[in-house]
Amino acid sequence: MNSDSDLQIAGDILEVQHLLQPAREHPSTVSEFVGLARSIAADRAQWAGLVQYDSASRWYHRLHQGPGYEVWLLSWVPGQGSGLHDHGLSAGVLTVLEGELTERTERGTRALGAGAQRAFAPGYVHEVVNDSLEPAVSLHIYYPGLTEMPMHATQSAPTAVDVVPA
């Protein structure tokens, strides 16, 4: 386990590559959602032509919806951010497809380059920002599908799991 990991248990199954399952048609476990995100990230033709950049607000597009989950594509121009928020009852996987994003939690700040993934539980509080000078693109899978995104003034974050890129 990485010493800077937010995970505070004896091990992290997402760091053991042979335990990660290939994407199924309809994933149902954290490992399978990570696999789905990786397969979408690898298939650039599936998403690259859809990306748009909007200097007034973050651009987003629902890429796919399945039973109990949804997949979103987001773009971030320099300086754009999400604000401090959680995802209500939804868990999720965030994958940086292009560029670099910064994730801020009560535990600190983490740079997320292309290929970086974060898996998080319901109630995980964070802020995602493009602090770089170049645009960024990210993929977000929420399960169950996202129904709320409460904004926060202060932080109280459950842990997230780093996902080691394949």
Accessible surface in RSA format (square Angstrom, percent):
REM  Atomic radii and reference values for relative SASA: ProtOr
REM  Chains: A
REM  Algorithm: Lee & Richards
REM  Probe-radius: 1.40
REM  Slices: 20
REM RES _ NUM      All-atoms   Total-Side   Main-Chain    Non-polar    All polar
REM                ABS   REL    ABS   REL    ABS   REL    ABS   REL    ABS   REL
RES MET A   1   114.77  59.4  43.71  28.9  71.06 169.2  45.86  39.0  68.91  91.3
RES ASN A   2    68.82  47.5  59.74  57.7   9.08  21.9  11.75  28.3  57.07  55.2
RES SER A   3   124.92 105.6  80.68 107.7  44.24 101.9  58.24 124.0  66.69  93.4
RES ASP A   4    96.43  67.5  78.95  78.6  17.48  41.3  47.02 110.7  49.41  49.3
RES SER A   5     8.88   7.5   0.73   1.0   8.15  18.8   0.73   1.6   8.15  11.4
RES ASP A   6    10.70   7.5  10.30  10.3   0.40   0.9   0.40   0.9  10.30  10.3
RES LEU A   7    21.36  11.9  19.34  13.8   2.02   5.1  19.34  13.6   2.02   5.4
RES GLN A   8   119.97  67.1  89.18  65.2  30.79  73.3  42.65  90.8  77.32  58.6
RES ILE A   9   107.61  61.2  95.33  71.0  12.28  29.6 104.67  75.4   2.94   8.0
RES ALA A  10   113.50 104.4  69.17 106.7  44.34 100.9  81.80 115.2  31.71  84.0
RES GLY A  11    34.50  42.5   0.00   N/A  34.50  42.5  28.55  78.3   5.95  13.3
RES ASP A  12    11.61   8.1   2.06   2.0   9.55  22.6   1.63   3.8   9.98  10.0
RES ILE A  13   103.95  59.2 100.48  74.9   3.47   8.4 101.40  73.0   2.55   6.9
RES LEU A  14     3.84   2.1   3.84   2.8   0.00   0.0   3.84   2.7   0.00   0.0
RES GLU A  15    42.07  24.2  21.63  16.4  20.44  48.7   9.94  19.2  32.12  26.2
RES VAL A  16    56.60  37.2  53.09  48.1   3.51   8.5  56.60  49.2   0.00   0.0
RES GLN A  17    75.95  42.5  63.50  46.4  12.45  29.6  57.81 123.1  18.14  13.8
RES HIS A  18   147.07  80.4 116.58  81.0  30.48  78.0  94.92  97.8  52.14  60.7
RES LEU A  19    76.48  42.6  70.51  50.4   5.96  15.0  70.61  49.6   5.86  15.8
RES LEU A  20    24.93  13.9   9.52   6.8  15.41  38.7   9.55   6.7  15.38  41.4
RES GLN A  21    85.26  47.7  82.17  60.0   3.10   7.4  21.12  45.0  64.15  48.7
RES PRO A  22   108.58  79.1  95.35  86.9  13.24  48.1 106.80  88.2   1.78  11.1
RES ALA A  23    41.20  37.9  10.79  16.6  30.41  69.2  10.79  15.2  30.41  80.6
RES ARG A  24   123.62  51.9 113.09  57.6  10.53  25.1  54.40  74.3  69.22  42.0
RES GLU A  25   147.21  84.5 119.88  90.7  27.33  65.1  55.59 107.5  91.62  74.8
RES HIS A  26    75.82  41.4  68.34  47.5   7.49  19.1  53.17  54.8  22.65  26.4
RES PRO A  27     6.24   4.5   0.00   0.0   6.24  22.7   0.00   0.0   6.24  38.8
RES SER A  28    79.21  66.9  49.29  65.8  29.92  68.9  40.31  85.8  38.90  54.5
RES THR A  29    67.33  47.9  62.31  63.2   5.02  12.0  65.00  87.3   2.33   3.5
RES VAL A  30    62.12  40.9  58.86  53.3   3.26   7.8  58.86  51.1   3.26   8.8
RES SER A  31     9.48   8.0   8.70  11.6   0.78   1.8   8.70  18.5   0.78   1.1
RES GLU A  32    16.09   9.2  16.09  12.2   0.00   0.0   0.00   0.0  16.09  13.1
RES PHE A  33     5.79   2.9   5.79   3.6   0.00   0.0   5.79   3.5   0.00   0.0
RES VAL A  34     0.17   0.1   0.17   0.2   0.00   0.0   0.17   0.1   0.00   0.0
RES GLY A  35     9.46  11.7   0.00   N/A   9.46  11.7   7.29  20.0   2.17   4.9
RES LEU A  36    20.16  11.2  20.16  14.4   0.00   0.0  20.16  14.2   0.00   0.0
RES ALA A  37     0.28   0.3   0.28   0.4   0.00   0.0   0.28   0.4   0.00   0.0
RES ARG A  38    44.94  18.9  39.41  20.1   5.54  13.2  35.62  48.7   9.32   5.7
RES SER A  39    52.07  44.0  40.03  53.4  12.04  27.7  41.62  88.6  10.45  14.6
RES ILE A  40     6.66   3.8   6.55   4.9   0.11   0.3   6.66   4.8   0.00   0.0
RES ALA A  41    31.60  29.1  19.66  30.3  11.93  27.1  19.89  28.0  11.71  31.0
RES ALA A  42    88.89  81.7  49.52  76.4  39.37  89.6  61.81  87.0  27.08  71.7
RES ASP A  43    66.46  46.6  60.60  60.3   5.86  13.9  21.54  50.7  44.92  44.8
RES ARG A  44   124.66  52.3 122.37  62.4   2.29   5.4  57.11  78.1  67.54  40.9
RES ALA A  45    99.57  91.6  60.17  92.9  39.40  89.6  71.41 100.6  28.16  74.6
RES GLN A  46    76.20  42.6  57.03  41.7  19.18  45.7  32.25  68.6  43.95  33.3
RES TRP A  47     5.97   2.4   5.71   2.8   0.26   0.6   5.97   3.2   0.00   0.0
RES ALA A  48    33.13  30.5  18.75  28.9  14.38  32.7  19.67  27.7  13.46  35.7
RES GLY A  49    79.08  97.5   0.00   N/A  79.08  97.5  44.38 121.8  34.71  77.7
RES LEU A  50    72.01  40.1  66.67  47.7   5.34  13.4  69.97  49.1   2.05   5.5
RES VAL A  51    26.70  17.6   7.49   6.8  19.20  46.3   7.49   6.5  19.20  52.1
RES GLN A  52   110.28  61.7 105.43  77.1   4.85  11.6  31.26  66.5  79.02  59.9
RES TYR A  53   104.61  48.8  71.34  40.6  33.27  86.6  58.41  43.9  46.20  57.0
RES ASP A  54    57.82  40.5  52.53  52.3   5.29  12.5  14.34  33.7  43.48  43.4
RES SER A  55   105.44  89.1  76.98 102.7  28.46  65.6  41.95  89.3  63.49  88.9
RES ALA A  56    95.40  87.7  55.79  86.1  39.61  90.1  65.46  92.2  29.94  79.3
RES SER A  57    63.04  53.3  57.31  76.5   5.73  13.2  42.55  90.6  20.50  28.7
RES ARG A  58    57.58  24.2  47.71  24.3   9.87  23.5   6.96   9.5  50.62  30.7
RES TRP A  59    37.77  15.2  32.76  15.9   5.00  11.7  27.03  14.4  10.74  17.4
RES TYR A  60   139.38  65.1 122.57  69.7  16.81  43.7  73.75  55.4  65.63  80.9
RES HIS A  61    68.67  37.5  64.94  45.1   3.73   9.5  39.80  41.0  28.87  33.6
RES ARG A  62   106.59  44.8  90.34  46.1  16.25  38.7  12.92  17.7  93.67  56.8
RES LEU A  63    33.25  18.5   7.82   5.6  25.43  63.9   8.09   5.7  25.16  67.7
RES HIS A  64    77.50  42.4  70.40  48.9   7.10  18.2  50.84  52.4  26.66  31.0
RES GLN A  65   110.50  61.8  87.51  64.0  23.00  54.8  22.26  47.4  88.24  66.9
RES GLY A  66    12.93  15.9   0.00   N/A  12.93  15.9   6.80  18.7   6.13  13.7
RES PRO A  67    92.13  67.1  64.05  58.4  28.08 102.1  77.77  64.2  14.36  89.3
RES GLY A  68    51.31  63.3   0.00   N/A  51.31  63.3  35.85  98.4  15.45  34.6
RES TYR A  69     4.22   2.0   1.10   0.6   3.12   8.1   0.42   0.3   3.81   4.7
RES GLU A  70     9.26   5.3   9.26   7.0   0.00   0.0   0.24   0.5   9.01   7.4
RES VAL A  71     0.00   0.0   0.00   0.0   0.00   0.0   0.00   0.0   0.00   0.0
RES TRP A  72    49.53  19.9  49.53  24.0   0.00   0.0  49.53  26.4   0.00   0.0
RES LEU A  73     0.00   0.0   0.00   0.0   0.00   0.0   0.00   0.0   0.00   0.0
RES LEU A  74    14.84   8.3  14.84  10.6   0.00   0.0  14.84  10.4   0.00   0.0
RES SER A  75     0.98   0.8   0.84   1.1   0.13   0.3   0.01   0.0   0.96   1.3
RES TRP A  76     1.96   0.8   1.96   0.9   0.00   0.0   1.96   1.0   0.00   0.0
RES VAL A  77    24.79  16.3  24.77  22.4   0.02   0.0  24.77  21.5   0.02   0.0
RES PRO A  78    58.16  42.4  40.19  36.6  17.96  65.3  40.59  33.5  17.57 109.2
RES GLY A  79    64.04  79.0   0.00   N/A  64.04  79.0  35.97  98.7  28.07  62.9
RES GLN A  80    23.39  13.1  18.19  13.3   5.20  12.4  21.84  46.5   1.55   1.2
RES GLY A  81    32.68  40.3   0.00   N/A  32.68  40.3   6.99  19.2  25.69  57.5
RES SER A  82    10.10   8.5   2.26   3.0   7.84  18.1   3.39   7.2   6.71   9.4
RES GLY A  83    23.97  29.6   0.00   N/A  23.97  29.6  20.87  57.3   3.10   6.9
RES LEU A  84    26.02  14.5  21.04  15.0   4.99  12.5  21.04  14.8   4.99  13.4
RES HIS A  85     6.03   3.3   6.03   4.2   0.00   0.0   1.72   1.8   4.31   5.0
RES ASP A  86    14.06   9.8  14.06  14.0   0.00   0.0   0.31   0.7  13.74  13.7
RES HIS A  87     4.15   2.3   3.56   2.5   0.59   1.5   0.50   0.5   3.65   4.2
RES GLY A  88    11.77  14.5   0.00   N/A  11.77  14.5   8.15  22.4   3.62   8.1
RES LEU A  89   140.85  78.4 134.22  96.0   6.64  16.7 134.29  94.3   6.56  17.7
RES SER A  90     2.43   2.1   2.38   3.2   0.05   0.1   0.00   0.0   2.43   3.4
RES ALA A  91    11.75  10.8  11.75  18.1   0.00   0.0  11.75  16.5   0.00   0.0
RES GLY A  92     0.00   0.0   0.00   N/A   0.00   0.0   0.00   0.0   0.00   0.0
RES VAL A  93     0.48   0.3   0.00   0.0   0.48   1.1   0.00   0.0   0.48   1.3
RES LEU A  94     2.38   1.3   2.37   1.7   0.01   0.0   2.38   1.7   0.00   0.0
RES THR A  95     2.91   2.1   2.91   2.9   0.00   0.0   2.87   3.9   0.04   0.1
RES VAL A  96     0.89   0.6   0.00   0.0   0.89   2.1   0.00   0.0   0.89   2.4
RES LEU A  97    19.31  10.8   0.61   0.4  18.70  47.0   3.30   2.3  16.01  43.1
RES GLU A  98    48.19  27.7  45.96  34.8   2.22   5.3  24.91  48.2  23.28  19.0
RES GLY A  99    32.60  40.2   0.00   N/A  32.60  40.2  20.47  56.2  12.13  27.2
RES GLU A 100    78.11  44.8  76.86  58.1   1.25   3.0  12.47  24.1  65.63  53.6
RES LEU A 101     0.23   0.1   0.00   0.0   0.23   0.6   0.23   0.2   0.00   0.0
RES THR A 102    12.13   8.6  12.13  12.3   0.00   0.0   4.32   5.8   7.82  11.8
RES GLU A 103     2.74   1.6   2.10   1.6   0.64   1.5   0.52   1.0   2.22   1.8
RES ARG A 104    76.91  32.3  76.91  39.2   0.00   0.0  28.13  38.4  48.78  29.6
RES THR A 105    15.56  11.1   6.96   7.1   8.60  20.5   3.64   4.9  11.92  18.0
RES GLU A 106    94.71  54.4  60.71  45.9  34.01  81.0  21.72  42.0  72.99  59.6
RES ARG A 107   123.01  51.6  82.53  42.1  40.49  96.4  28.28  38.6  94.73  57.4
RES GLY A 108    37.93  46.8   0.00   N/A  37.93  46.8  35.04  96.2   2.88   6.5
RES THR A 109    94.26  67.0  58.36  59.2  35.90  85.6  37.92  50.9  56.34  85.2
RES ARG A 110    48.72  20.5  44.40  22.6   4.32  10.3  25.84  35.3  22.88  13.9
RES ALA A 111    71.53  65.8  45.49  70.2  26.04  59.2  45.54  64.1  25.99  68.9
RES LEU A 112     5.57   3.1   5.49   3.9   0.08   0.2   5.57   3.9   0.00   0.0
RES GLY A 113    30.46  37.6   0.00   N/A  30.46  37.6  22.44  61.6   8.02  18.0
RES ALA A 114    68.78  63.2  37.27  57.5  31.51  71.7  37.69  53.1  31.09  82.3
RES GLY A 115    32.04  39.5   0.00   N/A  32.04  39.5  26.44  72.6   5.60  12.5
RES ALA A 116    21.87  20.1  18.50  28.5   3.37   7.7  20.93  29.5   0.94   2.5
RES GLN A 117     4.35   2.4   1.22   0.9   3.13   7.5   0.86   1.8   3.49   2.6
RES ARG A 118     2.00   0.8   2.00   1.0   0.00   0.0   1.44   2.0   0.56   0.3
RES ALA A 119     4.00   3.7   3.38   5.2   0.62   1.4   3.74   5.3   0.26   0.7
RES PHE A 120     9.45   4.7   1.65   1.0   7.80  20.3   6.41   3.9   3.04   8.7
RES ALA A 121    45.28  41.6  40.01  61.7   5.27  12.0  43.07  60.7   2.21   5.9
RES PRO A 122    64.58  47.1  52.17  47.6  12.41  45.1  52.45  43.3  12.13  75.4
RES GLY A 123    27.65  34.1   0.00   N/A  27.65  34.1  22.73  62.4   4.92  11.0
RES TYR A 124     1.71   0.8   1.43   0.8   0.29   0.7   1.43   1.1   0.29   0.4
RES VAL A 125     4.33   2.9   4.33   3.9   0.00   0.0   4.33   3.8   0.00   0.0
RES HIS A 126     4.24   2.3   4.24   2.9   0.00   0.0   2.46   2.5   1.77   2.1
RES GLU A 127    43.17  24.8  43.17  32.7   0.00   0.0   0.34   0.7  42.82  35.0
RES VAL A 128     2.53   1.7   2.53   2.3   0.00   0.0   2.53   2.2   0.00   0.0
RES VAL A 129    13.84   9.1  13.84  12.5   0.00   0.0  13.84  12.0   0.00   0.0
RES ASN A 130     0.00   0.0   0.00   0.0   0.00   0.0   0.00   0.0   0.00   0.0
RES ASP A 131    79.60  55.8  46.16  45.9  33.43  79.1  30.83  72.6  48.77  48.6
RES SER A 132    33.57  28.4  19.90  26.6  13.67  31.5  28.96  61.7   4.62   6.5
RES LEU A 133   162.43  90.5 142.64 102.0  19.79  49.7 143.01 100.4  19.41  52.2
RES GLU A 134   114.37  65.7 114.37  86.5   0.00   0.0  47.63  92.1  66.74  54.5
RES PRO A 135    54.70  39.9  46.95  42.8   7.75  28.2  47.04  38.8   7.66  47.6
RES ALA A 136     0.04   0.0   0.00   0.0   0.04   0.1   0.04   0.1   0.00   0.0
RES VAL A 137     0.23   0.2   0.23   0.2   0.00   0.0   0.23   0.2   0.00   0.0
RES SER A 138     0.00   0.0   0.00   0.0   0.00   0.0   0.00   0.0   0.00   0.0
RES LEU A 139     0.44   0.2   0.17   0.1   0.27   0.7   0.17   0.1   0.27   0.7
RES HIS A 140     8.38   4.6   8.38   5.8   0.00   0.0   6.86   7.1   1.52   1.8
RES ILE A 141     0.23   0.1   0.14   0.1   0.09   0.2   0.14   0.1   0.09   0.2
RES TYR A 142    13.48   6.3  13.48   7.7   0.00   0.0   2.74   2.1  10.73  13.2
RES TYR A 143    32.05  15.0  30.55  17.4   1.50   3.9  29.52  22.2   2.53   3.1
RES PRO A 144    77.74  56.7  75.78  69.1   1.97   7.2  76.97  63.6   0.77   4.8
RES GLY A 145    20.45  25.2   0.00   N/A  20.45  25.2  13.82  37.9   6.64  14.9
RES LEU A 146    49.66  27.7  28.65  20.5  21.02  52.8  28.65  20.1  21.02  56.6
RES THR A 147   125.49  89.2  86.49  87.7  39.00  92.9  76.85 103.2  48.64  73.5
RES GLU A 148    83.03  47.7  72.67  55.0  10.36  24.7  32.54  62.9  50.49  41.2
RES MET A 149    66.97  34.7  47.94  31.7  19.03  45.3  31.39  26.7  35.59  47.1
RES PRO A 150    48.82  35.6  37.06  33.8  11.77  42.8  48.60  40.1   0.22   1.4
RES MET A 151   116.02  60.1  87.22  57.7  28.80  68.6  81.87  69.6  34.15  45.2
RES HIS A 152    64.01  35.0  43.98  30.6  20.03  51.2  34.16  35.2  29.85  34.7
RES ALA A 153   106.06  97.5  63.31  97.7  42.75  97.2  72.45 102.0  33.61  89.0
RES THR A 154   109.32  77.8 100.39 101.8   8.93  21.3  73.67  99.0  35.64  53.9
RES GLN A 155    57.37  32.1  33.34  24.4  24.02  57.2  13.38  28.5  43.99  33.4
RES SER A 156    84.89  71.7  77.44 103.4   7.45  17.2  39.42  84.0  45.47  63.7
RES ALA A 157    14.23  13.1   0.70   1.1  13.53  30.8   2.13   3.0  12.10  32.0
RES PRO A 158    57.64  42.0  43.74  39.9  13.90  50.5  55.92  46.2   1.72  10.7
RES THR A 159    50.11  35.6  42.52  43.1   7.58  18.1  22.68  30.5  27.42  41.5
RES ALA A 160     0.28   0.3   0.00   0.0   0.28   0.6   0.28   0.4   0.00   0.0
RES VAL A 161    28.03  18.4  28.03  25.4   0.00   0.0  28.03  24.4   0.00   0.0
RES ASP A 162    19.21  13.5  19.21  19.1   0.00   0.0  10.10  23.8   9.12   9.1
RES VAL A 163     5.28   3.5   0.00   0.0   5.28  12.7   0.05   0.0   5.24  14.2
RES VAL A 164    54.90  36.1  52.87  47.9   2.03   4.9  54.90  47.7   0.00   0.0
RES PRO A 165    74.48  54.3  59.52  54.3  14.96  54.4  61.07  50.4  13.41  83.3
RES ALA A 166   113.64 104.5  45.58  70.3  68.06 154.8  75.51 106.3  38.13 101.0
END  Absolute sums over single chains surface
CHAIN  1 A     7964.7       5835.9       2128.7       4704.2       3260.4
END  Absolute sums over all chains
TOTAL          7964.7       5835.9       2128.7       4704.2       3260.4
